[in-house]
Amino acid sequence: MRQIVLDTETTGLEWRKGNRVVEIGCVELVERRPTGRTFHRYLNPQREFEMGAQEVTGLTVEFLADKPLFADVVAEFIEFVDGAELVIHNAAFDMGFLEAEFARCEGVGKLGDRVRVLDSLEMARQRYPGQRNSLDALCRRLGVDNAHRQLHGALLDAQLLAEVYLALTAGQGEIGFGQVDEAEAGSAAIALAGLRLGPRPRVVVPEAELLAHAARLDAIRKRAGGRTVWETVPASPASLETPA
C-alpha cells in the first residue's frame, strides 16, 4: 500500500473566504515504510495573510513573491500523490483548501477523485476520546520528538505526522511478526533515519490489569474443568509481566 502523509500551510483558516495554500509538504510511505521520497513546495498565494496566520508559519508575502503559483506545480503534485492514500491530520481542512486550488486550475478535475483520504485526527479521537489530539499533543503522548517544531511548516509537520501515524497504528508487522529480507530492512532503516523516526513508546501493563487478567483466566480454567488449550505456563501476574 502506498500512502502520502500530507500537510499544508495557508494564508488563513477558511478557503471559502479566498484564503490560499502557501506551502505543501508530503512524505511517501510504502507498506508503512518511509521511502525517502518527499514533495515540498512554497507557493505564491497572490494575497495577504490573515491576522495570526503569518505568525504561525513564519512565512511572509515578500518571501513567497517569487515562488510558483499552485497552477504551476499542480501537475507535479498530481504525479506524486495520484492513486495513493493521503494521511492528513484534520483532513477536511487541508482537502478543502486543496480542492479549492484544484478548482482554480483548468482540466485537472478533483483531487478526491484521484486519492483516498485517511484522517489521523479522527483515528486519534477514537483511540484517545476526550483528550487533546493536536499534532503536538500526540507527539508528546507517543514519544515523538518535536522539540525542533518552533513554527508550523508543511514538510516538518508531515514528517512528524508520519512518525505519529506509524506509532498510532503500530501492529503485528511492527513487533516482529512480519519477515523482511536484509536488503529491504537496510533500506527501510536508512529511510527511517532520514525521517528521525524514534523508538516506539514502551507499553507497561499496570499491576491491577495483570491481576484482573489472571483472575479472568482462573475463571475460564474452572469452567473448562481445570484445563485450557493455552496452558503451557501458569497464568499468573508474574508470568504476564512485560520484559525489561
Phi and psi in degrees as a GROMACS rama.xvg file:
@    title "Ramachandran Plot"
@    xaxis  label "Phi"
@    yaxis  label "Psi"
@TYPE xy
-104.534  125.739  ARG-2
-125.669  147.25  GLN-3
-121.511  114.956  ILE-4
-83.6857  123.257  VAL-5
-129.335  144.22  LEU-6
-144.932  150.637  ASP-7
-128.642  157.409  THR-8
-119.513  148.004  GLU-9
-137.374  169.994  THR-10
-80.2509  -9.3308  THR-11
-174.523  -172.829  GLY-12
-93.0515  -10.4409  LEU-13
-132.577  112.698  GLU-14
-68.708  -26.4805  TRP-15
-66.6315  -18.957  ARG-16
-92.5943  11.1914  LYS-17
90.5828  6.74353  GLY-18
-67.7422  153.969  ASN-19
-127.52  161.365  ARG-20
-78.4173  132.294  VAL-21
-114.087  -12.2621  VAL-22
-157.21  138.295  GLU-23
-125.532  132.845  ILE-24
-130.881  132.448  GLY-25
-135.976  142.68  CYS-26
-126.536  130.039  VAL-27
-91.8389  133.167  GLU-28
-120.325  136.349  LEU-29
-125.53  122.18  VAL-30
51.6508  43.2551  GLU-31
67.1923  18.688  ARG-32
-118.61  127.595  ARG-33
-61.8604  131.998  PRO-34
-90.5141  -14.7116  THR-35
93.0151  -8.83332  GLY-36
-83.9645  134.328  ARG-37
-135.66  161.97  THR-38
-130.304  125.284  PHE-39
-145.761  123.551  HIS-40
-142.098  137.225  ARG-41
-90.6002  147.3  TYR-42
-131.75  144.773  LEU-43
-81.8468  115.12  ASN-44
-81.8387  -11.388  PRO-45
57.6045  34.3101  GLN-46
-164.787  169.098  ARG-47
-80.8906  161.043  GLU-48
-77.1393  149.692  PHE-49
-76.9967  160.565  GLU-50
-58.0447  128.587  MET-51
96.1823  -31.6607  GLY-52
-67.1551  -38.2698  ALA-53
-66.737  -37.0147  GLN-54
-67.5685  -32.5168  GLU-55
-67.6161  -41.2736  VAL-56
-95.3568  -25.128  THR-57
77.6631  2.25169  GLY-58
-85.4455  155.383  LEU-59
-130.914  158.399  THR-60
-61.514  -36.2776  VAL-61
-63.7935  -44.0492  GLU-62
-63.2027  -36.6281  PHE-63
-86.816  -5.90647  LEU-64
-59.7186  -35.532  ALA-65
-99.7292  11.3892  ASP-66
-85.7612  159.311  LYS-67
-68.5906  158.709  PRO-68
-78.3711  161.164  LEU-69
-57.7905  -40.3193  PHE-70
-60.0957  -26.3288  ALA-71
-75.4405  -22.18  ASP-72
-115.346  -0.885173  VAL-73
-62.1186  -37.4374  VAL-74
-65.2382  -41.4678  ALA-75
-66.7205  -38.8636  GLU-76
-64.522  -44.6649  PHE-77
-59.8981  -43.3388  ILE-78
-59.2516  -36.712  GLU-79
-74.1226  -37.7669  PHE-80
-101.486  -13.2085  VAL-81
-54.5541  126.467  ASP-82
82.6225  -2.15132  GLY-83
-91.9965  169.239  ALA-84
-95.9078  124.192  GLU-85
-88.2128  127.573  LEU-86
-102.449  113.861  VAL-87
-133.601  138.113  ILE-88
-90.3479  115.48  HIS-89
66.2769  64.5099  ASN-90
-61.1506  -32.8469  ALA-91
-59.3307  -36.1544  ALA-92
-65.6434  -55.9461  PHE-93
-66.7382  -41.4768  ASP-94
-66.9874  -35.4495  MET-95
-59.5843  -46.1048  GLY-96
-66.6761  -43.3139  PHE-97
-67.1406  -39.4913  LEU-98
-65.5637  -35.0101  GLU-99
-65.3091  -39.2683  ALA-100
-67.0877  -40.5247  GLU-101
-61.8079  -38.4945  PHE-102
-64.8415  -24.7644  ALA-103
-79.9205  -12.9914  ARG-104
-101.512  135.699  CYS-105
-80.199  136.244  GLU-106
77.1199  13.6611  GLY-107
-107.472  -8.76289  VAL-108
69.6572  -151.68  GLY-109
-106.596  140.164  LYS-110
-61.8592  -39.3282  LEU-111
-61.2341  -20.2146  GLY-112
-80.0317  -10.8361  ASP-113
-107.553  -15.8218  ARG-114
-136.937  164.649  VAL-115
-104.02  157.345  ARG-116
-128.269  131.865  VAL-117
-118.552  123.311  LEU-118
-94.6214  107.216  ASP-119
-68.7765  -24.1863  SER-120
-66.5737  -42.9809  LEU-121
-64.5297  -39.0948  GLU-122
-60.0192  -45.5365  MET-123
-65.0718  -39.596  ALA-124
-64.7258  -34.0412  ARG-125
-70.5327  -36.5761  GLN-126
-80.6387  -35.1634  ARG-127
-125.136  65.8206  TYR-128
-63.0899  139.659  PRO-129
78.8039  3.35076  GLY-130
-111.08  163.846  GLN-131
-68.5573  131.635  ARG-132
-129.213  30.4672  ASN-133
-65.8121  166.646  SER-134
-60.3349  -43.2447  LEU-135
-62.2531  -42.7992  ASP-136
-63.7053  -40.4072  ALA-137
-69.0145  -36.393  LEU-138
-59.0156  -45.9497  CYS-139
-64.2673  -42.8626  ARG-140
-68.8351  -35.4206  ARG-141
-101.601  6.50393  LEU-142
75.9838  27.3701  GLY-143
-94.032  125.489  VAL-144
-73.3538  113.441  ASP-145
-122.758  25.3077  ASN-146
-62.4311  -25.5698  ALA-147
-85.9658  3.90452  HIS-148
-91.4573  82.0591  ARG-149
-85.6784  -34.4308  GLN-150
-127.509  160.303  LEU-151
-75.0475  130.371  HIS-152
-140.366  136.338  GLY-153
-62.3654  -45.724  ALA-154
-71.5668  -43.0627  LEU-155
-59.9066  -45.2839  LEU-156
-66.9534  -34.4805  ASP-157
-66.0453  -38.4064  ALA-158
-65.0713  -44.532  GLN-159
-63.8878  -41.5803  LEU-160
-64.4861  -34.903  LEU-161
-60.2474  -43.9232  ALA-162
-64.5957  -45.085  GLU-163
-61.8818  -45.0935  VAL-164
-61.9557  -44.5232  TYR-165
-65.1457  -38.0389  LEU-166
-69.974  -38.9066  ALA-167
-66.4973  -31.4886  LEU-168
-112.731  15.8591  THR-169
-57.247  131.331  ALA-170
-136.595  -151.854  GLY-171
-61.8037  -38.8042  GLN-172
-63.9119  -19.7943  GLY-173
-86.1478  -15.409  GLU-174
-121.986  30.3024  ILE-175
103.013  -0.617233  GLY-176
-80.9278  -20.8174  PHE-177
-94.5542  151.516  GLY-178
-111.785  131.584  GLN-179
-128.77  148.613  VAL-180
-78.9253  169.444  ASP-181
-62.955  -40.2708  GLU-182
-65.943  -41.479  ALA-183
-65.3744  -42.2473  GLU-184
-63.4229  -39.1937  ALA-185
-65.45  -44.3944  GLY-186
-67.2123  -35.8679  SER-187
-65.5298  -39.5996  ALA-188
-62.9975  -39.4308  ALA-189
-63.8285  -44.7188  ILE-190
-64.8888  -41.0383  ALA-191
-62.731  -41.4668  LEU-192
-63.7116  -36.7413  ALA-193
-64.5338  -29.0314  GLY-194
-96.5519  5.29205  LEU-195
57.6185  37.8728  ARG-196
-74.1274  115.705  LEU-197
-84.1607  -177.284  GLY-198
-66.8121  150.194  PRO-199
-66.3124  147.862  ARG-200
-62.4333  139.601  PRO-201
-79.7236  130.614  ARG-202
-94.6216  122.648  VAL-203
-114.598  120.834  VAL-204
-82.6574  125.363  VAL-205
-61.2328  148.997  PRO-206
-58.0798  -38.7694  GLU-207
-61.9464  -38.4752  ALA-208
-70.2131  -35.8451  GLU-209
-62.4763  -44.2637  LEU-210
-65.5455  -41.1837  LEU-211
-64.3366  -38.6582  ALA-212
-64.3764  -43.8527  HIS-213
-63.5688  -40.0638  ALA-214
-64.4523  -39.1703  ALA-215
-64.3227  -41.5164  ARG-216
-64.1859  -38.6233  LEU-217
-62.2163  -40.6967  ASP-218
-64.3462  -42.5029  ALA-219
-64.3345  -40.0764  ILE-220
-61.9382  -41.9251  ARG-221
-65.6419  -41.4652  LYS-222
-67.145  -26.2788  ARG-223
-88.8682  8.41443  ALA-224
80.1221  21.8804  GLY-225
91.4665  3.54451  GLY-226
-140.696  130.369  ARG-227
-127.968  158.934  THR-228
-68.652  -21.8403  VAL-229
-95.8775  7.74756  TRP-230
-73.314  76.747  GLU-231
-102.793  -26.9426  THR-232
-136.817  153.844  VAL-233
-59.2988  138.41  PRO-234
-87.1958  104.678  ALA-235
-148.292  163.037  SER-236
-56.3698  -36.4674  PRO-237
-65.2682  -37.9735  ALA-238
-75.0566  -14.7441  SER-239
-99.5962  1.57206  LEU-240
-64.7311  141.967  GLU-241
-70.5096  129.246  THR-242
-62.8551  147.896  PRO-243
